[in-house]
Amino acid sequence: MLLKYFLFIFLLLQYTLSVDVDLAVFNITALDSAHRPVTGLATANFHVYEDGREEKIKIFQPEDTPATVGLIIDNSGSMASKKEDVVTAALAFIGASQHDDEIFVVDFNRRAWLALPAAIPFTSNVSELRAALLQTRAEGTTALYDAVELSLDHLRNGSRQRKALVLLSDGGDNASAASLDQVLRKAQQSSATIYCIGIYDPFAKDKNPGVLKRIAKVTGGESYFPTSSADLREIWPRIAGAIRGQYTIAYISSNPSHDGSYRNVKITARDKRGKTLEVRTRPGYFSAK
């Protein structure tokens, strides 16, 4: 029995090392023809191709696996009239998440910061998250790119293999040190799925829905543009369900080069009856150097 225990620990340490060094990790949503998530799939239902060559799946995690999730909340002046609706909807998301998810909040206006206390990098405690969401008055300019960059950096500290960000903003940026290109590249280097919610007045000068669409697309996420408070309240639990319904696949590339090049990845899936499914995931990744 003791030997089995030490063997388990050895394999666990070996797995952790390979996750950090070798594995290409993809979070996947499989959808049927009616765009409903398909559950109950196994490794054999998926095939992975990197630059046209099929790869062997090394690790497979089914749906309902705990995740590390960041909520990125725009607190610039343009959000002042929407603050109450945003907090209510974000709390609905938290309520629909798994109890053992790790959640954090990044607030931003003219700068970006982690909203939980320094001693609490992640939590699933609703009271702590509510306080983080409510602590900032919406005012000032918008450092959206800096907020996404900070969130991607903090996400790496999470212990869950499955990682996601939910960004709520009008898409405009007028205060960041980081550029959009820098943020998009960092997002592509991460295994995180980013879901974007665009809220803005139709005639607002600073809105930029195109940015939100680009961020979501390169990470295999989705962008939403609610037109009412009711729409907003419905979207957040839907995103929570999408994160819970994801599968995670990891493989070691058959291309041994560590040259920092971009690798195009295609993942296909079939249901238990052999019917082709729609797969939503990121389109590739940058190899390590």
Secondary structure as GFF3:
##gff-version 3
##sequence-region A 1 289
A	DSSP	alpha_helix	2	21	.	.	.	ID=ss1
A	DSSP	beta_strand	23	31	.	.	.	ID=ss2
A	DSSP	three_ten_helix	43	45	.	.	.	ID=ss3
A	DSSP	beta_strand	46	50	.	.	.	ID=ss4
A	DSSP	beta_strand	53	55	.	.	.	ID=ss5
A	DSSP	beta_strand	57	61	.	.	.	ID=ss6
A	DSSP	beta_strand	67	74	.	.	.	ID=ss7
A	DSSP	three_ten_helix	77	82	.	.	.	ID=ss8
A	DSSP	alpha_helix	83	96	.	.	.	ID=ss9
A	DSSP	beta_strand	102	108	.	.	.	ID=ss10
A	DSSP	beta_strand	112	114	.	.	.	ID=ss11
A	DSSP	alpha_helix	126	134	.	.	.	ID=ss12
A	DSSP	alpha_helix	144	155	.	.	.	ID=ss13
A	DSSP	beta_strand	162	169	.	.	.	ID=ss14
A	DSSP	alpha_helix	180	189	.	.	.	ID=ss15
A	DSSP	beta_strand	193	198	.	.	.	ID=ss16
A	DSSP	alpha_helix	209	218	.	.	.	ID=ss17
A	DSSP	beta_strand	223	224	.	.	.	ID=ss18
A	DSSP	alpha_helix	229	244	.	.	.	ID=ss19
A	DSSP	beta_strand	247	252	.	.	.	ID=ss20
A	DSSP	beta_strand	262	270	.	.	.	ID=ss21
A	DSSP	beta_strand	276	280	.	.	.	ID=ss22
A	DSSP	beta_strand	284	286	.	.	.	ID=ss23
###
